[in-house]
Amino acid sequence: MKTLENKISRKKAPENSARMVETIYGCKWSLTVYQLLKEGTNRPGKMVKNVDGLTTKVLNECLRKNTEFGILERNSFNEVPPRVEYQVTEFGQKFIRILDDLEQLQDEIDKQN
């Protein structure tokens, strides 16, 4: 018989990480940006040129969200003309691995159906 001390409290969804996943998946360009960064494309202008349908405004919003979550890091260089580059943070690498696992899980679900 379980005593009151041995009771398990109800497990709750992790609020911050769940919101982060929803926000990133809600931005249809985030996964594309991660792919571009993986391939070495780290400047916003080059990203826009390499992806049909991606606008500067939408890309900047996507980059801003990813930077706020700590997934990407923005590096600006004191040059003329100004230069900005993005890179995946150590935390971002962990997060992207989780997204890759979710994609793999979805592939398994799709194969079952």
PyMOL commands that place a pseudoatom at each C-alpha (Angstrom):
pseudoatom trace, name=CA, resn=MET, resi=1, chain=A, elem=C, hetatm=0, pos=[0.000, 0.000, 0.000]
pseudoatom trace, name=CA, resn=LYS, resi=2, chain=A, elem=C, hetatm=0, pos=[1.379, 3.398, -1.026]
pseudoatom trace, name=CA, resn=THR, resi=3, chain=A, elem=C, hetatm=0, pos=[1.845, 5.975, 1.629]
pseudoatom trace, name=CA, resn=LEU, resi=4, chain=A, elem=C, hetatm=0, pos=[1.239, 9.659, 1.062]
pseudoatom trace, name=CA, resn=GLU, resi=5, chain=A, elem=C, hetatm=0, pos=[5.011, 10.196, 0.871]
pseudoatom trace, name=CA, resn=ASN, resi=6, chain=A, elem=C, hetatm=0, pos=[5.320, 7.831, -2.113]
pseudoatom trace, name=CA, resn=LYS, resi=7, chain=A, elem=C, hetatm=0, pos=[2.710, 9.544, -4.269]
pseudoatom trace, name=CA, resn=ILE, resi=8, chain=A, elem=C, hetatm=0, pos=[3.816, 10.864, -7.598]
pseudoatom trace, name=CA, resn=SER, resi=9, chain=A, elem=C, hetatm=0, pos=[2.704, 14.313, -8.584]
pseudoatom trace, name=CA, resn=ARG, resi=10, chain=A, elem=C, hetatm=0, pos=[1.143, 14.919, -11.976]
pseudoatom trace, name=CA, resn=LYS, resi=11, chain=A, elem=C, hetatm=0, pos=[3.737, 15.508, -14.640]
pseudoatom trace, name=CA, resn=LYS, resi=12, chain=A, elem=C, hetatm=0, pos=[3.350, 18.749, -16.567]
pseudoatom trace, name=CA, resn=ALA, resi=13, chain=A, elem=C, hetatm=0, pos=[4.502, 19.619, -20.055]
pseudoatom trace, name=CA, resn=PRO, resi=14, chain=A, elem=C, hetatm=0, pos=[7.606, 21.815, -20.047]
pseudoatom trace, name=CA, resn=GLU, resi=15, chain=A, elem=C, hetatm=0, pos=[6.132, 25.232, -20.824]
pseudoatom trace, name=CA, resn=ASN, resi=16, chain=A, elem=C, hetatm=0, pos=[9.157, 27.062, -22.223]
pseudoatom trace, name=CA, resn=SER, resi=17, chain=A, elem=C, hetatm=0, pos=[10.477, 24.275, -24.411]
pseudoatom trace, name=CA, resn=ALA, resi=18, chain=A, elem=C, hetatm=0, pos=[6.994, 23.416, -25.681]
pseudoatom trace, name=CA, resn=ARG, resi=19, chain=A, elem=C, hetatm=0, pos=[6.443, 27.071, -26.643]
pseudoatom trace, name=CA, resn=MET, resi=20, chain=A, elem=C, hetatm=0, pos=[9.832, 27.122, -28.339]
pseudoatom trace, name=CA, resn=VAL, resi=21, chain=A, elem=C, hetatm=0, pos=[9.052, 24.015, -30.421]
pseudoatom trace, name=CA, resn=GLU, resi=22, chain=A, elem=C, hetatm=0, pos=[5.625, 25.406, -31.378]
pseudoatom trace, name=CA, resn=THR, resi=23, chain=A, elem=C, hetatm=0, pos=[7.133, 28.743, -32.390]
pseudoatom trace, name=CA, resn=ILE, resi=24, chain=A, elem=C, hetatm=0, pos=[9.914, 27.190, -34.448]
pseudoatom trace, name=CA, resn=TYR, resi=25, chain=A, elem=C, hetatm=0, pos=[7.594, 24.733, -36.192]
pseudoatom trace, name=CA, resn=GLY, resi=26, chain=A, elem=C, hetatm=0, pos=[5.127, 27.598, -36.666]
pseudoatom trace, name=CA, resn=CYS, resi=27, chain=A, elem=C, hetatm=0, pos=[7.770, 29.436, -38.665]
pseudoatom trace, name=CA, resn=LYS, resi=28, chain=A, elem=C, hetatm=0, pos=[7.890, 27.460, -41.882]
pseudoatom trace, name=CA, resn=TRP, resi=29, chain=A, elem=C, hetatm=0, pos=[11.358, 28.823, -42.682]
pseudoatom trace, name=CA, resn=SER, resi=30, chain=A, elem=C, hetatm=0, pos=[13.263, 27.863, -39.508]
pseudoatom trace, name=CA, resn=LEU, resi=31, chain=A, elem=C, hetatm=0, pos=[14.064, 24.339, -40.669]
pseudoatom trace, name=CA, resn=THR, resi=32, chain=A, elem=C, hetatm=0, pos=[15.234, 25.734, -44.022]
pseudoatom trace, name=CA, resn=VAL, resi=33, chain=A, elem=C, hetatm=0, pos=[17.468, 28.241, -42.216]
pseudoatom trace, name=CA, resn=TYR, resi=34, chain=A, elem=C, hetatm=0, pos=[19.011, 25.410, -40.182]
pseudoatom trace, name=CA, resn=GLN, resi=35, chain=A, elem=C, hetatm=0, pos=[19.720, 23.528, -43.404]
pseudoatom trace, name=CA, resn=LEU, resi=36, chain=A, elem=C, hetatm=0, pos=[21.334, 26.611, -44.956]
pseudoatom trace, name=CA, resn=LEU, resi=37, chain=A, elem=C, hetatm=0, pos=[23.529, 27.109, -41.891]
pseudoatom trace, name=CA, resn=LYS, resi=38, chain=A, elem=C, hetatm=0, pos=[24.524, 23.447, -41.972]
pseudoatom trace, name=CA, resn=GLU, resi=39, chain=A, elem=C, hetatm=0, pos=[25.604, 23.917, -45.595]
pseudoatom trace, name=CA, resn=GLY, resi=40, chain=A, elem=C, hetatm=0, pos=[27.678, 26.983, -44.659]
pseudoatom trace, name=CA, resn=THR, resi=41, chain=A, elem=C, hetatm=0, pos=[25.317, 29.756, -45.782]
pseudoatom trace, name=CA, resn=ASN, resi=42, chain=A, elem=C, hetatm=0, pos=[25.330, 32.132, -42.825]
pseudoatom trace, name=CA, resn=ARG, resi=43, chain=A, elem=C, hetatm=0, pos=[24.656, 35.591, -44.254]
pseudoatom trace, name=CA, resn=PRO, resi=44, chain=A, elem=C, hetatm=0, pos=[21.019, 36.738, -44.533]
pseudoatom trace, name=CA, resn=GLY, resi=45, chain=A, elem=C, hetatm=0, pos=[21.349, 38.176, -48.038]
pseudoatom trace, name=CA, resn=LYS, resi=46, chain=A, elem=C, hetatm=0, pos=[22.750, 34.916, -49.352]
pseudoatom trace, name=CA, resn=MET, resi=47, chain=A, elem=C, hetatm=0, pos=[19.989, 32.954, -47.590]
pseudoatom trace, name=CA, resn=VAL, resi=48, chain=A, elem=C, hetatm=0, pos=[17.294, 34.994, -49.332]
pseudoatom trace, name=CA, resn=LYS, resi=49, chain=A, elem=C, hetatm=0, pos=[19.013, 34.533, -52.708]
pseudoatom trace, name=CA, resn=ASN, resi=50, chain=A, elem=C, hetatm=0, pos=[19.284, 30.764, -52.242]
pseudoatom trace, name=CA, resn=VAL, resi=51, chain=A, elem=C, hetatm=0, pos=[15.640, 30.052, -51.311]
pseudoatom trace, name=CA, resn=ASP, resi=52, chain=A, elem=C, hetatm=0, pos=[12.685, 30.743, -53.592]
pseudoatom trace, name=CA, resn=GLY, resi=53, chain=A, elem=C, hetatm=0, pos=[9.829, 32.462, -51.790]
pseudoatom trace, name=CA, resn=LEU, resi=54, chain=A, elem=C, hetatm=0, pos=[11.880, 33.602, -48.803]
pseudoatom trace, name=CA, resn=THR, resi=55, chain=A, elem=C, hetatm=0, pos=[11.738, 37.367, -48.266]
pseudoatom trace, name=CA, resn=THR, resi=56, chain=A, elem=C, hetatm=0, pos=[14.105, 39.519, -46.240]
pseudoatom trace, name=CA, resn=LYS, resi=57, chain=A, elem=C, hetatm=0, pos=[11.306, 40.556, -43.878]
pseudoatom trace, name=CA, resn=VAL, resi=58, chain=A, elem=C, hetatm=0, pos=[10.235, 36.978, -43.133]
pseudoatom trace, name=CA, resn=LEU, resi=59, chain=A, elem=C, hetatm=0, pos=[13.841, 35.807, -42.791]
pseudoatom trace, name=CA, resn=ASN, resi=60, chain=A, elem=C, hetatm=0, pos=[14.666, 38.597, -40.337]
pseudoatom trace, name=CA, resn=GLU, resi=61, chain=A, elem=C, hetatm=0, pos=[11.656, 37.661, -38.189]
pseudoatom trace, name=CA, resn=CYS, resi=62, chain=A, elem=C, hetatm=0, pos=[12.684, 33.998, -38.260]
pseudoatom trace, name=CA, resn=LEU, resi=63, chain=A, elem=C, hetatm=0, pos=[16.298, 34.835, -37.363]
pseudoatom trace, name=CA, resn=ARG, resi=64, chain=A, elem=C, hetatm=0, pos=[15.136, 37.141, -34.558]
pseudoatom trace, name=CA, resn=LYS, resi=65, chain=A, elem=C, hetatm=0, pos=[12.968, 34.417, -32.988]
pseudoatom trace, name=CA, resn=ASN, resi=66, chain=A, elem=C, hetatm=0, pos=[15.736, 31.849, -33.211]
pseudoatom trace, name=CA, resn=THR, resi=67, chain=A, elem=C, hetatm=0, pos=[18.213, 34.288, -31.676]
pseudoatom trace, name=CA, resn=GLU, resi=68, chain=A, elem=C, hetatm=0, pos=[15.840, 35.121, -28.811]
pseudoatom trace, name=CA, resn=PHE, resi=69, chain=A, elem=C, hetatm=0, pos=[15.483, 31.424, -27.997]
pseudoatom trace, name=CA, resn=GLY, resi=70, chain=A, elem=C, hetatm=0, pos=[19.271, 31.025, -28.030]
pseudoatom trace, name=CA, resn=ILE, resi=71, chain=A, elem=C, hetatm=0, pos=[19.237, 28.641, -30.983]
pseudoatom trace, name=CA, resn=LEU, resi=72, chain=A, elem=C, hetatm=0, pos=[21.178, 31.000, -33.242]
pseudoatom trace, name=CA, resn=GLU, resi=73, chain=A, elem=C, hetatm=0, pos=[23.814, 33.592, -32.501]
pseudoatom trace, name=CA, resn=ARG, resi=74, chain=A, elem=C, hetatm=0, pos=[24.076, 36.845, -34.457]
pseudoatom trace, name=CA, resn=ASN, resi=75, chain=A, elem=C, hetatm=0, pos=[27.569, 38.124, -35.195]
pseudoatom trace, name=CA, resn=SER, resi=76, chain=A, elem=C, hetatm=0, pos=[27.883, 41.641, -36.568]
pseudoatom trace, name=CA, resn=PHE, resi=77, chain=A, elem=C, hetatm=0, pos=[31.160, 42.963, -37.902]
pseudoatom trace, name=CA, resn=ASN, resi=78, chain=A, elem=C, hetatm=0, pos=[32.224, 46.593, -37.709]
pseudoatom trace, name=CA, resn=GLU, resi=79, chain=A, elem=C, hetatm=0, pos=[32.874, 46.949, -41.443]
pseudoatom trace, name=CA, resn=VAL, resi=80, chain=A, elem=C, hetatm=0, pos=[31.673, 49.118, -44.289]
pseudoatom trace, name=CA, resn=PRO, resi=81, chain=A, elem=C, hetatm=0, pos=[29.316, 47.903, -45.616]
pseudoatom trace, name=CA, resn=PRO, resi=82, chain=A, elem=C, hetatm=0, pos=[28.083, 46.238, -42.417]
pseudoatom trace, name=CA, resn=ARG, resi=83, chain=A, elem=C, hetatm=0, pos=[28.249, 42.454, -42.350]
pseudoatom trace, name=CA, resn=VAL, resi=84, chain=A, elem=C, hetatm=0, pos=[26.098, 40.111, -40.254]
pseudoatom trace, name=CA, resn=GLU, resi=85, chain=A, elem=C, hetatm=0, pos=[26.454, 36.360, -39.963]
pseudoatom trace, name=CA, resn=TYR, resi=86, chain=A, elem=C, hetatm=0, pos=[24.497, 33.760, -38.002]
pseudoatom trace, name=CA, resn=GLN, resi=87, chain=A, elem=C, hetatm=0, pos=[25.636, 30.515, -36.469]
pseudoatom trace, name=CA, resn=VAL, resi=88, chain=A, elem=C, hetatm=0, pos=[24.024, 27.735, -34.484]
pseudoatom trace, name=CA, resn=THR, resi=89, chain=A, elem=C, hetatm=0, pos=[24.801, 27.876, -30.762]
pseudoatom trace, name=CA, resn=GLU, resi=90, chain=A, elem=C, hetatm=0, pos=[25.728, 24.850, -28.669]
pseudoatom trace, name=CA, resn=PHE, resi=91, chain=A, elem=C, hetatm=0, pos=[22.179, 24.882, -27.284]
pseudoatom trace, name=CA, resn=GLY, resi=92, chain=A, elem=C, hetatm=0, pos=[20.877, 25.209, -30.855]
pseudoatom trace, name=CA, resn=GLN, resi=93, chain=A, elem=C, hetatm=0, pos=[22.755, 22.077, -31.896]
pseudoatom trace, name=CA, resn=LYS, resi=94, chain=A, elem=C, hetatm=0, pos=[21.001, 20.133, -29.118]
pseudoatom trace, name=CA, resn=PHE, resi=95, chain=A, elem=C, hetatm=0, pos=[17.640, 21.623, -30.099]
pseudoatom trace, name=CA, resn=ILE, resi=96, chain=A, elem=C, hetatm=0, pos=[18.121, 20.793, -33.787]
pseudoatom trace, name=CA, resn=ARG, resi=97, chain=A, elem=C, hetatm=0, pos=[18.978, 17.191, -32.860]
pseudoatom trace, name=CA, resn=ILE, resi=98, chain=A, elem=C, hetatm=0, pos=[15.635, 17.011, -31.028]
pseudoatom trace, name=CA, resn=LEU, resi=99, chain=A, elem=C, hetatm=0, pos=[13.853, 18.380, -34.114]
pseudoatom trace, name=CA, resn=ASP, resi=100, chain=A, elem=C, hetatm=0, pos=[15.646, 15.759, -36.225]
pseudoatom trace, name=CA, resn=ASP, resi=101, chain=A, elem=C, hetatm=0, pos=[14.403, 13.071, -33.812]
pseudoatom trace, name=CA, resn=LEU, resi=102, chain=A, elem=C, hetatm=0, pos=[10.849, 14.434, -34.120]
pseudoatom trace, name=CA, resn=GLU, resi=103, chain=A, elem=C, hetatm=0, pos=[11.136, 14.289, -37.907]
pseudoatom trace, name=CA, resn=GLN, resi=104, chain=A, elem=C, hetatm=0, pos=[12.356, 10.702, -37.692]
pseudoatom trace, name=CA, resn=LEU, resi=105, chain=A, elem=C, hetatm=0, pos=[9.435, 9.836, -35.403]
pseudoatom trace, name=CA, resn=GLN, resi=106, chain=A, elem=C, hetatm=0, pos=[7.018, 11.396, -37.898]
pseudoatom trace, name=CA, resn=ASP, resi=107, chain=A, elem=C, hetatm=0, pos=[8.563, 9.320, -40.697]
pseudoatom trace, name=CA, resn=GLU, resi=108, chain=A, elem=C, hetatm=0, pos=[7.979, 6.177, -38.627]
pseudoatom trace, name=CA, resn=ILE, resi=109, chain=A, elem=C, hetatm=0, pos=[4.359, 7.188, -37.990]
pseudoatom trace, name=CA, resn=ASP, resi=110, chain=A, elem=C, hetatm=0, pos=[3.850, 7.871, -41.708]
pseudoatom trace, name=CA, resn=LYS, resi=111, chain=A, elem=C, hetatm=0, pos=[5.211, 4.433, -42.609]
pseudoatom trace, name=CA, resn=GLN, resi=112, chain=A, elem=C, hetatm=0, pos=[2.775, 2.768, -40.196]
pseudoatom trace, name=CA, resn=ASN, resi=113, chain=A, elem=C, hetatm=0, pos=[-0.238, 4.494, -41.736]
for i in range(1, 113): cmd.bond("trace and resi %d" % i, "trace and resi %d" % (i + 1))
show_as sticks, trace
zoom trace
